[in-house]
Amino acid sequence: MAAHYKKTFIYLCINSVKYKNSFYILRNCFEFICAIY
């Protein structure tokens, strides 16, 4: 189950790069992924 969430958040993080205000979102995703590990 954790692997599914990791893939989902990584996917969202990659897609968030398309937006100008993505840095905050990307940082939060990165912190969330680190928390899972």
QUIRA-V20259 format. One record per residue. N is the residue number from 0. SS is DSSP state (~ for helix, > for strand, _ for the rest). Layout:
n & ss
N & SS
N & SS
This chain:
n & ss
0 & _
1 & ~
2 & ~
3 & ~
4 & ~
5 & ~
6 & ~
7 & ~
8 & ~
9 & ~
10 & ~
11 & ~
12 & ~
13 & ~
14 & ~
15 & ~
16 & _
17 & _
18 & _
19 & _
20 & _
21 & ~
22 & ~
23 & ~
24 & ~
25 & ~
26 & ~
27 & ~
28 & ~
29 & ~
30 & ~
31 & ~
32 & ~
33 & ~
34 & ~
35 & ~
36 & _
